[in-house]
Amino acid sequence: MNDVINIYRLYMLIARHWFENRRLYILFLSAIIVLLSGWFIFFLLVGNPFLFSHNNQLIIYFMGLFISGCLSAAFLIRDFSNKPQKINYLLLPAAAFEKLTCILFYGVFLFFIAYTVIFYATDFFALKMANSTIAGLMTSNSRDALQWRQQFGITQPLNPASMVNVFSPGAGSFIFSPGDNIELFTAFFPLQSAFILGSIYFRKNSLFKTIVALLGCFLLFFIINGKILMPLFPRSSQIFGTFTVLRTFDGDGTERIYSLPSWIGQTAGFLVTYLITPVLWLATYYRLKENEI
């Protein structure tokens, strides 16, 4: 099978994949709905009006995105779990590039859209219920309403909670600092792509093996950085800017900063941020080709 993409053949492959896995996808999306709804219902039961801040909404969104995205990627290609299904999948009259496109269409494109739509739908109804309840408690003079306002120290009218824009570069104060949501997006897609590659590379228990492999890579990075690179520099040195800026102190406490040209840091940051995902997709493609051979 040549690697020239055929639109009709790709369409048939995508339709076949949906026909064989539609129940699993519907069940998985239903589980996401239950998970997100459960979090918002918990917030409603607690009764704290400040739990629906933009910060907490972002935390729920990204926690669910990372967990569900990695799980869906790990089980995306179930045909590689045993030999008969694997042989049947590899014998499909479709090019490796078309199979990869089908995988990315469902695992990356449709999943991301579906998850975001589900989040905003559940968030909308949760905020509507929360604002309605809070408005009633703010205007009521009942004993329960007075105790509720006293419990949370509410002395002034509260503004209605609003939905967060997860794509905004400066979406309020997030886990670390404003704008980190964009950095988390650039971290999610490489991580999800690693689990897609792991689902093809490892025949059994791909989820756990991929987690172990990723943890091993992170451990190796910290060992190289902490035990090999950092001992080469003076004590109390700090590295910033994608390993392009070094700050150190002389014996008399004078601060010194050594920096490589800015274009090196910008290029390294761009490569790390935007090229890891395509590289992992390319590795997935060659893994498919290798299995076909």
N, C-alpha and C positions, 0 to 999 in steps of 0.2 A: 504494500500500500504506500503510494507516494504521499508526500507531505503537503501537496497542493490542496488548499482548503476548498471544499465543495459545499456551497450554501445549502443545497437540498439535503445532502448527506448529513451535514451538521444539524439541520432542523430535525431530521428523523432521529438522530442520536439524542438530541435534547428532549424530544417528545417521548422516546423510549425510556429515558432516564426518569422522567416525571411519572410515566405510567407504572414503572416498577417500584418507585420510592415515594409516591404521593402520600400514602398513609403514614409513612415514617415522618415525612416533612410536616404534615398536618399535626401529628402527635407532638413533634418537637416544638413547633410554633405554639401549640396549645400549652405546653409546659412553660414556655417563656411568658405567656400571658398570665398563667397562674403565679409564676415566680414574681413578676413585677407587681401584679395586683396584690399579692401577699405583703410585699414591702409597704405599699401605699396604705393598705388596710391596717397594718401594724401602726403606721404613723397616725392614722385616724383614731385608732383605739387609744393610743397614748394621749392624744388630745393636746399635744404641744404645738401651738401655731407656728413656731419657728422651725419645725422640722421640715417644712416645705420650702425652705430657702433654696436659692439657685445652687448653692454649694452642695446640699444634700441631693438635689435632683441629679446633678452631674455625677455624684458618687454612685448613685443607683444605676444611672445609664451606663457608665463605663465598667462597673463591676459586672453587670449583666452581659455587656458586650464581650468582655474578655472571656468570661466563663462559658457562655453559650457559643461564642465564636470558635473557641478552641475545641470544645466538645463536638460541635457539628463538623469541624474540619477533620477531626480524628476519625469520625465514623462516616465520612463522606463517601469513601470508596469501599463499600463492604465486600465487593467482589474479590478483593485481594486477601480476604480472611481465610480462605481455604483453596486448595489447589483446583478442584473442579470448577468453581466459580471464576477463579482467576483465568483459567484456560479459556473458558467461555467468553470472558470479557475481552481477552487479548485477541480472540478470533473474530471479534466484531469487525465488519467491513467499514472501518473508519480509520483515518490517519491519527497518529499520536497527537498531532497538534489539535485536531478536532476533539479528541477525548479530553485534552487539557482545557480547551475552551469550554467544553461542557461542564467540567469540574469547577472552573473559575466562575462560570455563569451562575451556577447554583450555590456554590460554597462561599463566594465572595460578593458578587453583585446582588443577587436576589436576597441572600441572607441579610446583608447590611441594610438594604431597603426595608425588608420585612421587619427586622428587629427595630429599626428606628420608627417605623409607622406604629408598631405595637407599643413602644415606649410612649410616644406622644399621645396615643389614644388612651392608654391607662392613666397617664399623667393628667390629661385633660379632665377625665371624669373624677379622679381623686382630688384635684384642685377645686373643681366645681363643688364637690361635696364638702371639702374642708372650708372653703370660703362661705358656703351657706351656713354651716354649723357655727363658724366663728362669728359671723354677722348676727346670728340669733343670740349667742352668748354675750356679745358686746352690748346689745340693746336690752337684754333681759335683766330684771332686778330680782330674779329668784335666788334662792340660797345657793343652789348649785352653780349658777352663773357667777355669783359673787366670790365663791370659793375658787372657781376656776381662774378668774382674773387675779385673785390674790396669790394663788399658787404659782403663776408664771410672771408675777410682777407687772401686770398690764395696767397701766394708768391712763394711757392715751389710746385713741382709736387706731386700729391696725389697718394698714393698707392690704388689699386683697393679694394673695399669693399669685404669682404669674408663672407661666411656663418658661423654662430656660431655653436659650438657643445654644445647643451643644456645638454648633459650628462657628460660633462667634470667637474670634481670636482673643478677645478680652472678656470672657463670660464671668465677670465678677471674681471674687476671691475663691479659688478652687483649692484642691488639696495642698498644693505647694505655693503657687503664685498665679495671678491672672494670666490666662493664655495657655496654661499647661494642658488644657483639653486638646489643643491642636497637636501638641507633642505626644499625647497619648494615642491619638489617631495614627501618627507615624510609627508608634510602637506596636499598635494592634495588628496592622496588616502584615508586617514581617513575622510576628508571632503566629498569626493564623496560617500564613503560608508555610511556616516550619511544620505545623501540625498536618497540613495537607501533604507535604513531602513525606512526613513520617508515616502517614496512612498507607503510602505506596511502598516506602522503603522497608518498613517492618511488616512482616506477614501476620504476626499474632501480637496481641496486646500493644498495638501501635500507640495508643494514648499514653500508657505508662512508660513505654520505652522512649517516646519522644520527650516526655517530661524529664526523664533521667538524662537524656542526651543534652537537653537545653541546660539543665542544672550543671551538668559536667562542663559545658562550654563556659558558663558564667564562673564556675569555680576555677577553671583554668585561667580565665582572664584576670581574676583577682589574685591568683597566685603569681602570675607573671608580673602584674602591676605592683603588688605589695612586697614580694620576695626577691624580685630580680631588678625591676626598674627603679623603684623608690630608694633602695639602699645605695644606688649609684649617685644620688644627689645628697647635698648636705642635710643634716637633721632639721626638722621643722619646715621642710620645703613643701610647697603645694603646687599642684598642676591644674591649670584651667584651660578652657577654650579648645577642647578636642586635642589635648596634649600638645598645644602650641605655645602656651604661656606658663612660665615657671616663676614662682615667687619664693625667694629665700631671704635669709637674714645673715649678715656678717656677725663676727664675734662681738662687736660693739652694739649690736642690735639694729644696725642700719638695714633698712629694707631694700632689696634689689629685685627687679623684675626683668626677666629675659623673655623675649618674644620672637617667634618666627614671623615671617611676612603674613599679613592678614589673609592673603589669598589662599595660603596653604590651609589655614583653619576653616575658611569658608568652603573650600573644595572638599576637605575631609568631612565636614559636617553635612554637605550636600550628598556625598556618596553614602555615608552611613544612614542618612535619613530616607533617601529616595531610591537607592539602588539595591538595597538588600532584598526587598520584595520581588522585583523582576529577576534577580539572580536565583532566588529560591524557586520561582516559577520555571525558570530555565532548567534548573536541576530536576524539577518534577518532570518536565518534558523529556529529558534524556533518560530518566529512570523508566518512564513509560516505553521509550524506544528500546532500552536495554532489555526490558521484559519481553517485548515483542520478538526480539532476536533470539 
